[in-house]
Amino acid sequence: MRAKGFPERVFSVTHIKTPKQMDELIEIQSDTGTWYRRWLVRFTNIFQQVRSNFLQCFSIQYRRTTLLMMAVWFTMAFSYYGLTVWFPDMIKHLQMMEYSSRTKVFYKEKVEHFTFNFTLENQIHKNGDYYNDKFIGMKLKSVIFEDSLFEECYFEDITSSNSFFKNCTFISTLFYNTDFFDYKLMGCRLVNSTFLHSKEGCQLDFSDDNNAYMIYFVSFLGSLAVLPGNIVSALLLDKVGRLRMLAGSSTLSCISCFFVSFGNNESAMIALLCLFGGVSIASWNALDVITVELYPSDIRTTAFGFLNALCKLAAVLGISIFQSFVGVTRAVPIMLASVALAVGSYLALKLPETRGQVLQ
């Protein structure tokens, strides 16, 4: 056989594989039967095709490969997604600890005939007495009043976030255009006090606005850090091989997990997140390629879809387990991720190398 447009190139055809009929059911024509019978036949036909392809993935020829791929996909997703979500939560926890360490506490302060017209932030006032004071145009951020007395005070145009009054007493106090709703007045007693023109609409509490921004920023940096890993894996995947790339990247990711225990501040945790993401992305690229190349075309989509579904299940499990240890201990998440990556790296070496092989 000669190539069209290239008469000097000659190819020899050794065999031609003809497609076989996979459908075992005959479609009911539109002029026979009812619509629900036709849809039932279509659904049954598709279901049997999917079932046949799924069972073929566990046939004797592909059973060992499928079981190994299931283990590798599960361990990779469990550790990667678990740590990826755990990092921002851990950074937020470190921020809260650092913020709480700077909290100012005031005991038994007595303030009379004073006008508060400035912002109060990260303060706790206990057993205070406030007489004939005015709170005008203020913003309260993370401010708590406990067991305090407010007598003949005036609150006007107040915006609060993460601020509460606990077991306080208000006597002859007027609230005008404030957002002191019932849930912010915990166990408080109101005597001859009035609320006028309280803030309406959807009153969002932006107490964690900075934390929310930081979570998105950290996620952005983590996504940006995978670009070098993608470039390196694309250039070296054919030279190094799928298995070496997969096992090597998983091993490096396992090693990077141990450095997490040394991250005691926000910057260190962000750097470790970028390191982990940049190293582990190469293993994902190799895993996607080797998954496609290990299965023939008639069951390739079914196998890849099944392994992706297992990946999502492992991701949910990893996220749930890792998040439960935020603020409790770092040792358990680090140990789980390291063990999962080590097991996945070892099992990946048991897979057949597909570099240079012709797809079936």
Long-range contacts (C-beta under 8 A, 24 or more apart in sequence): 22-49, 22-52, 22-298, 23-49, 24-48, 50-302, 53-298, 53-299, 53-301, 53-302, 53-303, 54-302, 54-306, 56-298, 56-299, 56-302, 57-295, 57-299, 57-302, 57-303, 57-306, 62-294, 62-295, 62-299, 62-303, 65-294, 65-295, 65-351, 65-352, 66-303, 68-347, 68-348, 68-350, 68-351, 69-291, 69-294, 69-303, 69-307, 69-351, 70-307, 70-310, 71-343, 71-344, 71-347, 72-246, 72-287, 72-344, 72-347, 72-348, 72-351, 73-287, 73-291, 73-307, 73-308, 73-310, 73-311, 73-314, 74-310, 74-311, 74-313, 74-314, 75-314, 75-340, 75-341, 75-343, 75-344, 75-347, 76-250, 76-283, 76-284, 76-287, 76-311, 76-314, 76-340, 76-341, 76-344, 77-310, 77-311, 77-312, 77-314, 77-315, 77-318, 78-314, 78-315, 78-317, 78-318, 78-336, 78-337, 78-340, 79-253, 79-257, 79-318, 79-336, 79-337, 79-338, 79-340, 79-341, 79-344, 80-253, 80-280, 80-284, 80-315, 80-318, 81-314, 81-315, 81-318, 81-319, 82-315, 82-318, 82-319, 82-321, 82-322, 82-333, 82-336, 82-337, 83-257, 83-260, 83-276, 83-318, 83-322, 83-333, 83-337, 84-222, 84-273, 84-276, 84-277, 85-319, 85-322, 85-323, 86-319, 86-322, 86-323, 86-325, 86-326, 86-333, 87-218, 87-222, 87-269, 87-272, 87-273, 87-276, 88-214, 88-215, 88-218, 88-219, 89-323, 89-326, 90-269, 90-326, 90-330, 91-214, 91-215, 91-218, 91-266, 91-269, 91-270, 92-211, 92-214, 92-215, 93-326, 93-327, 94-264, 94-265, 94-266, 94-269, 95-210, 95-211, 95-214, 95-266, 96-211, 98-266, 99-142, 103-142, 141-207, 142-207, 155-180, 159-199, 160-184, 161-205, 161-206, 161-207, 162-205, 162-207, 162-208, 179-203, 214-266, 218-270, 218-273, 221-270, 221-273, 221-274, 222-273, 222-274, 222-277, 223-277, 224-274, 225-273, 225-274, 225-275, 225-277, 225-278, 226-277, 226-278, 226-281, 228-278, 229-277, 229-278, 229-279, 229-280, 229-281, 229-282, 229-285, 230-281, 230-282, 230-285, 232-282, 233-281, 233-282, 233-285, 233-286, 234-285, 237-285, 237-286, 237-289, 238-355, 241-353, 241-355, 242-286, 242-289, 242-290, 242-293, 242-353, 242-354, 242-355, 243-286, 243-290, 243-348, 243-349, 243-351, 243-353, 245-282, 245-283, 245-285, 245-286, 246-283, 246-286, 246-287, 246-290, 246-345, 246-348, 247-345, 247-346, 247-348, 247-349, 248-282, 249-279, 249-280, 249-281, 249-282, 249-283, 249-286, 250-280, 250-283, 250-341, 250-342, 250-344, 250-345, 250-348, 251-341, 251-342, 251-345, 252-279, 252-280, 253-279, 253-280, 253-283, 253-341, 254-337, 254-338, 254-341, 254-342, 254-345, 257-334, 257-337, 257-338, 257-341, 258-334, 258-338, 260-330, 260-334, 261-330, 261-331, 261-334, 287-348, 289-354, 290-351, 290-354, 292-359, 293-354, 293-357, 293-359, 294-351, 294-352, 294-354, 295-360, 296-359, 296-360, 297-359, 297-360
